[in-house]
Amino acid sequence: MLKHFTSDHLSPKPVSPEPLSPEPLSQEQLKENILKGQCRPRTSQQSHRPAPGKRIFLFLRAGSTSAGIFLQKLARKSVIAFASLLMAFGCSVSNLANAAQNVPGGVYLWPLPDGANDVRYADRPVLIHNGHAVVGLSVKAALGPTKLSYTLGDKRQTHTFTIVDKRYTEQHITLKNKEMVNPNPEQLKRIRSESVRQRAVYESYTAPISLAGGLGTPLKGRTTSLFGHRRFFNGQARNPHSGLDIAAPTGTPITAPIKGNVVMADDLYYNGNAVFLDHGQGFISMYCHMSKISVAEGQIVARGDELGLVGATGRVTGPHLHWSVSLNGTRVDPTVMQRILASLEPSG
């Protein structure tokens, strides 16, 4: 039987991310909804109130009155009726879907005005795909209004959007190898050197690469740790979990979920045998803890090409894949990036 393993946390059960919209919506409906825009508070006084959809869900969950029971039944019977309730609170399903991504560690999607170019966030160029700016938001991002800048004609302009709160849970792990928690001076020297190399990859911005087909999943297995968990190793707080952990037996093939260029393939202190793929325009993905690396730096890989095999190298408690996605120099939730790219796939 496959045991539960993760490099950052131990979780009693695999957890599936919540969908961005009600389950009955079709893929085409979801795509159309996400493209329509975002949900913003109407006034500054409302900016810290729960989103309209959240208020509806909290009311429905209460279920302590006949009205609550009636609404629960109504929502189950008709998605149309449910959407109407949401719109009565000033926000459509599509706006809720987009707003749900504007969180620390999420991805902001903005339809570009005709002729707009050189779009930047926090003074970094961002990914442009199918007429949209795809912007990574740091898991440590401040809540509230923030701005993109862009050039239109001969003028520099700004676009404001709002980052809303998301609470990530804590996970704790005990490591027998204490040097993986508190490295010695020689190990720290190695870690700092590797960090410089990795930062250079994350902060790079290269020519566009085809993202046709969207972002797949590199490994079939149990998701044992989600993005964003606040991590504690042997009781000591560390950075939030920067990716997704997927457990599978040692030797299971790990494949490229989308076309990319291998920009790093090396044995790293914390990450073990790791591969970094550059997908163009600051879109980087990383695959860690492999027992074997199957690619070389400079190699172009297509969707489905083998990158390596599942292993337990680096800071781990057992065999699994740590998979992370980075946009404009910051790590984001891979599952959100999957949904974003799926929404931008051409119809038909």
C-alpha positions in Angstrom: 0.0 0.0 0.0 1.3 3.4 -0.9 2.1 5.5 2.2 1.5 9.2 2.6 4.6 11.3 2.0 5.4 15.0 1.6 8.5 17.1 1.8 6.8 19.9 3.7 3.9 18.6 5.6 2.0 15.5 6.6 -1.7 15.5 5.9 -4.0 12.7 7.0 -5.9 12.6 3.8 -5.5 13.9 0.2 -7.4 17.1 -0.3 -8.9 18.3 -3.5 -9.0 22.0 -4.3 -12.5 23.5 -4.4 -13.8 24.4 -7.9 -14.1 28.0 -8.9 -17.7 27.7 -9.9 -20.8 25.5 -9.2 -20.1 21.9 -10.4 -23.0 21.8 -13.0 -21.4 24.5 -15.2 -19.9 23.1 -18.4 -16.3 23.7 -19.4 -17.5 26.1 -22.1 -19.6 28.0 -19.6 -16.8 28.3 -17.2 -14.5 29.5 -19.9 -16.9 32.2 -21.0 -17.5 33.2 -17.4 -13.9 33.7 -16.4 -13.2 35.8 -19.5 -15.9 38.3 -18.5 -14.1 40.1 -15.7 -13.7 40.4 -12.0 -15.8 41.0 -9.0 -14.8 44.2 -7.1 -16.3 45.8 -3.9 -18.5 48.7 -4.9 -17.1 51.0 -2.3 -14.1 51.2 0.0 -16.4 50.5 3.0 -17.4 47.2 1.4 -13.9 46.1 0.5 -13.5 44.0 3.6 -16.9 42.4 3.6 -17.2 38.8 2.5 -17.7 38.4 -1.3 -21.4 38.1 -2.3 -21.0 34.4 -3.1 -19.4 33.7 0.2 -22.3 35.4 2.0 -24.8 33.2 0.0 -22.8 30.1 0.8 -22.6 30.9 4.5 -26.4 31.5 4.6 -27.0 28.2 2.7 -24.7 26.3 5.0 -26.6 27.6 8.1 -29.7 25.7 7.1 -31.3 26.5 10.4 -34.4 28.2 9.0 -37.1 27.1 6.6 -35.9 29.9 4.2 -32.4 28.4 4.3 -33.7 24.9 3.6 -35.8 26.2 0.8 -32.7 28.0 -0.8 -30.6 24.8 -0.4 -33.2 22.8 -2.3 -33.6 25.5 -4.9 -29.8 25.6 -5.5 -29.6 21.9 -6.0 -32.5 21.8 -8.5 -31.4 24.7 -10.7 -28.0 26.2 -11.4 -29.9 29.0 -13.2 -31.8 29.9 -10.1 -28.6 29.8 -8.0 -26.9 32.2 -10.4 -29.8 34.5 -10.2 -29.5 34.7 -6.4 -25.8 35.5 -6.8 -26.6 38.2 -9.3 -29.1 39.7 -7.0 -26.2 40.4 -4.7 -24.4 42.3 -7.4 -22.0 39.7 -8.7 -22.4 37.1 -11.4 -21.0 33.5 -11.3 -18.3 34.6 -13.8 -17.2 37.5 -11.5 -17.1 35.2 -8.5 -14.9 32.7 -10.5 -12.5 35.4 -11.4 -12.4 37.1 -8.0 -11.7 33.7 -6.4 -8.3 33.7 -8.1 -7.3 37.2 -7.0 -5.8 35.9 -3.7 -2.3 35.6 -2.3 -0.8 32.7 -4.2 -3.4 33.1 -7.0 -3.4 34.3 -10.6 -5.0 37.5 -11.8 -6.4 37.3 -15.4 -7.0 40.6 -17.2 -8.3 41.1 -20.8 -5.9 43.5 -22.5 -7.2 46.7 -24.1 -6.6 46.8 -27.8 -3.1 48.0 -28.5 -1.8 47.6 -24.9 1.7 46.3 -24.4 4.6 46.1 -21.9 2.3 45.0 -19.1 4.1 44.9 -15.7 3.2 44.0 -12.2 5.6 45.1 -9.3 7.8 46.3 -12.1 8.1 42.9 -13.7 6.9 41.9 -17.2 4.0 39.4 -17.1 2.8 36.5 -19.2 0.6 37.6 -22.1 -1.6 34.7 -23.6 -4.5 34.9 -26.0 -5.1 38.6 -25.4 -4.9 38.4 -21.6 -2.4 39.4 -19.0 -1.7 36.4 -16.7 -0.3 37.7 -13.4 1.2 35.8 -10.5 0.3 37.0 -7.0 2.7 36.3 -4.2 1.4 34.2 -1.3 2.7 37.1 0.9 0.9 39.7 -1.2 -0.8 42.6 0.7 -4.6 42.6 0.6 -6.5 45.4 -1.1 -6.1 47.5 -4.3 -3.0 47.0 -6.4 -2.0 48.1 -9.9 -0.7 46.8 -13.2 1.1 49.2 -15.5 1.0 49.1 -19.3 1.7 51.2 -22.4 -1.2 52.3 -24.6 -0.2 54.5 -27.5 2.6 56.7 -26.3 1.3 56.8 -22.7 2.0 54.7 -19.6 -1.3 53.8 -17.8 -2.4 51.8 -14.8 -5.1 49.2 -14.1 -6.3 48.6 -10.6 -7.6 45.4 -9.2 -8.2 44.0 -5.7 -6.4 41.2 -3.9 -8.8 39.5 -1.4 -8.0 37.3 1.5 -7.5 33.5 1.6 -6.6 31.6 4.7 -4.1 28.7 4.3 -3.9 26.0 6.9 -0.9 24.9 8.9 0.9 21.6 8.5 3.7 20.2 10.7 6.4 17.7 9.9 9.2 16.1 12.0 12.4 15.3 10.2 15.0 12.8 11.6 17.8 14.5 9.7 18.1 17.7 11.7 20.5 19.2 9.1 17.5 19.5 6.8 16.1 21.9 9.3 19.2 23.6 10.6 22.0 23.1 8.0 25.7 23.5 9.1 27.8 26.4 7.7 29.1 24.4 4.7 25.6 23.3 3.8 24.4 26.8 4.1 27.0 28.0 1.7 25.8 25.4 -0.8 22.1 26.4 -0.2 22.8 30.1 -0.8 24.7 29.3 -4.1 21.8 27.1 -5.3 19.3 29.8 -4.3 21.1 32.4 -6.5 20.9 30.0 -9.5 17.2 29.2 -8.9 16.3 32.9 -8.4 17.9 33.7 -11.8 15.7 31.1 -13.4 12.5 32.4 -11.7 13.2 36.0 -12.6 14.1 35.3 -16.3 11.7 36.5 -19.1 12.2 34.8 -22.4 10.4 34.7 -25.8 6.9 33.2 -25.9 6.4 29.5 -26.3 3.2 27.8 -27.5 0.9 27.0 -24.5 -1.6 25.2 -26.7 -3.5 22.5 -24.9 -3.2 24.1 -21.5 -1.3 22.9 -18.4 -1.6 19.2 -17.7 -0.6 17.2 -14.6 2.9 15.7 -14.5 2.1 12.7 -12.3 -0.9 10.6 -11.4 -1.0 10.0 -7.7 -2.3 11.2 -4.4 -2.2 14.9 -3.6 -0.7 14.9 -0.2 0.1 18.6 0.4 -1.6 21.6 -1.2 -0.1 24.9 -2.2 0.2 27.6 0.5 0.2 25.6 3.7 2.1 27.4 6.5 5.0 25.0 7.2 6.6 24.0 10.4 9.7 21.7 10.5 10.4 20.2 13.9 8.3 23.0 15.4 10.2 25.7 13.5 8.2 28.0 11.2 9.4 28.1 7.5 8.1 29.6 4.3 4.7 28.6 3.0 4.5 25.5 0.8 5.4 26.8 -2.7 3.9 23.9 -4.7 1.8 20.8 -4.9 3.0 17.4 -3.5 1.9 14.2 -5.3 2.8 10.8 -3.8 3.6 7.9 -6.0 5.9 4.8 -5.9 9.6 5.3 -6.5 10.4 5.0 -10.2 7.0 6.2 -11.5 7.6 8.4 -14.6 7.1 12.2 -14.2 6.2 13.9 -17.5 6.1 17.4 -18.9 2.6 18.9 -18.5 3.3 21.4 -21.2 6.0 22.3 -23.8 9.1 23.9 -22.3 12.9 24.3 -22.3 15.0 22.6 -19.7 16.9 25.4 -18.0 18.2 23.5 -15.0 18.6 19.8 -14.2 20.7 19.2 -11.1 20.9 17.7 -7.6 20.0 20.5 -5.1 20.2 20.4 -1.3 16.5 20.8 -0.4 15.0 19.9 -3.7 17.1 16.8 -4.5 17.2 15.8 -8.1 15.2 18.6 -9.8 14.3 19.9 -13.2 13.2 23.4 -14.1 11.3 24.1 -17.3 11.0 27.5 -18.9 7.6 28.0 -20.8 8.4 31.5 -21.9 7.5 35.0 -20.6 8.4 34.3 -17.0 6.3 31.1 -16.8 8.6 28.5 -15.0 7.8 25.1 -13.5 9.9 22.9 -11.2 9.9 19.2 -10.5 11.7 17.9 -7.4 12.9 14.9 -5.4 13.4 12.6 -8.4 15.3 9.3 -8.1 16.5 9.9 -11.7 16.7 12.9 -14.0 15.9 11.9 -17.6 16.6 15.2 -19.4 19.5 17.6 -19.9 19.8 21.4 -19.7 19.1 23.0 -23.1 16.7 20.2 -24.2 13.3 21.2 -25.5 10.5 18.9 -24.2 7.0 18.4 -25.5 3.9 17.6 -23.5 4.1 14.1 -22.2 7.9 13.7 -22.5 9.6 12.0 -19.5 11.4 14.4 -17.2 12.5 11.9 -14.6 11.3 9.3 -12.1 9.7 9.7 -8.7 12.1 9.5 -5.8 12.9 10.7 -2.3 16.0 12.9 -2.7 16.5 16.2 -0.8 14.3 17.2 2.1 11.6 14.5 2.1 10.1 11.8 4.3 9.4 9.4 1.3 8.9 9.2 -2.5 6.8 11.9 -4.1 6.9 14.8 -6.6 7.0 18.4 -5.5 5.6 20.5 -8.4 5.7 24.2 -8.5 4.7 26.9 -10.9 6.1 30.4 -11.1 4.8 33.6 -12.9 6.7 36.9 -13.0 9.1 35.7 -10.3 6.6 34.4 -7.8 5.2 31.0 -7.0 1.5 30.4 -7.6 -1.0 27.6 -7.1 -0.5 25.1 -10.0 -4.2 24.1 -9.9 -5.2 27.7 -10.4 -2.8 28.1 -13.3 -4.3 24.9 -14.9 -7.8 26.4 -14.7 -6.6 29.8 -16.1 -5.0 28.3 -19.1 -8.0 26.0 -19.7 -10.2 29.0 -19.7 -8.0 30.7 -22.4 -8.1 27.7 -24.8 -9.7 28.6 -28.1 -13.3 27.3 -28.6 -14.0 24.5 -30.9 
